[in-house]
Amino acid sequence: MYNGNGNPGARNDDIGELVFPCEFPCEIAAKYVLPAIRAALAVVLTEEYGFTSYRVAKMLNLTPAAITNYKKGKRGIKLIDYILNNPDTRRHIEDIAHAISNHEYTLELFHEKTCSICRIVRGVE
């Protein structure tokens, strides 16, 4: 258990043992990587596949304003740029966008591709 004081390995007086902060890889992904994947996908769908911001926002559970901010570089730009400029992560984003535009999208494809992107971003793959 993490005692919340920000010191790794700090003593938790309530239970008398050493505790260490711990975030599981998927927790980190949920906070940072998955939103950037959605943003990168939104950029590709609007700029390369001609989808409207409104349509993409509805598909990705975002607001049209969020998509505009992603495209203008006002939100999350570093990780989005990394995903769009890395050839391996870009290929996965393109695969998802292609599947969406051709009505071939499946949840399994999305899970496979997003997990692959996440592993690349975290340096695991």
C-alpha positions as CSV (number, residue, x, y, z in Angstrom):
1,M,0.0,0.0,0.0
2,Y,1.2,3.5,-0.8
3,N,1.0,6.0,2.1
4,G,0.6,9.0,-0.2
5,N,3.4,11.1,1.1
6,G,5.3,10.9,-2.1
7,N,8.4,9.1,-0.7
8,P,9.1,5.8,-2.3
9,G,9.9,3.2,0.4
10,A,8.5,5.5,3.1
11,R,7.4,3.9,6.4
12,N,3.7,3.6,6.8
13,D,3.2,4.0,10.6
14,D,-0.3,2.7,10.4
15,I,0.9,-0.8,9.4
16,G,4.6,-0.7,10.4
17,E,6.1,-1.8,7.1
18,L,7.8,-0.3,4.1
19,V,5.5,0.6,1.3
20,F,6.2,1.5,-2.3
21,P,4.1,3.5,-4.8
22,C,3.0,1.4,-7.7
23,E,1.2,2.1,-10.9
24,F,0.4,-0.8,-13.1
25,P,1.4,-0.3,-16.8
26,C,-2.2,-0.2,-17.9
27,E,-2.9,2.6,-15.3
28,I,-0.2,4.7,-16.9
29,A,-1.6,3.9,-20.3
30,A,-5.1,4.9,-19.3
31,K,-3.9,8.3,-18.1
32,Y,-1.5,9.2,-20.8
33,V,-1.1,6.8,-23.7
34,L,-4.7,5.9,-24.5
35,P,-5.9,9.6,-24.7
36,A,-2.9,10.3,-27.1
37,I,-3.9,7.3,-29.2
38,R,-7.4,8.6,-29.5
39,A,-6.1,12.0,-30.3
40,A,-3.7,10.7,-33.0
41,L,-6.5,8.6,-34.5
42,A,-8.7,11.7,-34.5
43,V,-6.1,13.7,-36.4
44,V,-5.6,11.0,-39.0
45,L,-9.3,10.4,-39.5
46,T,-10.0,14.1,-40.0
47,E,-7.0,15.2,-41.9
48,E,-6.3,12.1,-44.1
49,Y,-9.7,10.4,-44.4
50,G,-11.9,13.4,-44.5
51,F,-14.1,12.6,-41.5
52,T,-15.7,15.7,-39.8
53,S,-14.5,16.6,-36.3
54,Y,-18.1,16.1,-35.1
55,R,-18.3,12.5,-36.5
56,V,-14.9,11.5,-35.1
57,A,-15.7,13.1,-31.8
58,K,-18.8,11.0,-31.6
59,M,-16.9,7.8,-32.5
60,L,-14.1,8.4,-30.1
61,N,-16.2,9.8,-27.2
62,L,-14.5,13.2,-27.4
63,T,-15.8,16.7,-28.0
64,P,-15.3,18.4,-31.4
65,A,-13.4,21.1,-29.4
66,A,-11.0,18.5,-28.1
67,I,-10.3,17.4,-31.7
68,T,-9.7,21.0,-32.8
69,N,-7.3,21.4,-29.9
70,Y,-5.4,18.3,-30.9
71,K,-5.1,19.4,-34.5
72,K,-3.9,22.8,-33.5
73,G,-1.4,21.4,-31.1
74,K,-2.9,22.9,-28.0
75,R,-3.4,19.6,-26.2
76,G,-1.1,16.6,-25.5
77,I,1.1,17.4,-28.5
78,K,4.4,15.6,-27.4
79,L,3.0,12.1,-27.1
80,I,0.6,12.6,-30.1
81,D,3.6,13.7,-32.2
82,Y,5.6,10.7,-31.1
83,I,2.8,8.3,-32.0
84,L,2.2,10.0,-35.4
85,N,5.9,10.3,-36.3
86,N,7.1,6.9,-35.1
87,P,6.8,4.5,-38.1
88,D,5.7,1.5,-36.0
89,T,3.0,3.4,-34.0
90,R,1.9,5.3,-37.1
91,R,1.3,2.0,-38.9
92,H,-1.0,0.9,-36.1
93,I,-2.9,4.2,-36.2
94,E,-3.2,3.9,-40.0
95,D,-4.5,0.3,-39.7
96,I,-7.3,1.4,-37.3
97,A,-8.2,4.4,-39.4
98,H,-8.3,2.3,-42.5
99,A,-10.5,-0.3,-40.9
100,I,-12.9,2.5,-39.7
101,S,-13.1,4.1,-43.1
102,N,-13.8,0.8,-44.8
103,H,-16.3,-0.4,-42.3
104,E,-14.0,-3.3,-41.2
105,Y,-13.4,-2.1,-37.7
106,T,-13.6,-4.7,-34.9
107,L,-13.0,-4.4,-31.2
108,E,-10.4,-7.1,-31.4
109,L,-8.4,-5.1,-34.0
110,F,-8.7,-2.0,-31.8
111,H,-7.4,-3.8,-28.8
112,E,-4.6,-5.4,-30.6
113,K,-3.4,-2.2,-32.2
114,T,-3.8,0.0,-29.1
115,C,-1.9,-2.5,-26.9
116,S,0.9,-2.7,-29.5
117,I,1.1,1.1,-29.6
118,C,1.2,1.3,-25.8
119,R,4.0,-1.3,-25.6
120,I,6.0,0.7,-28.1
121,V,5.4,4.0,-26.3
122,R,6.4,2.4,-23.0
123,G,9.5,0.9,-24.5
124,V,8.4,-2.7,-24.0
125,E,8.2,-3.7,-27.6
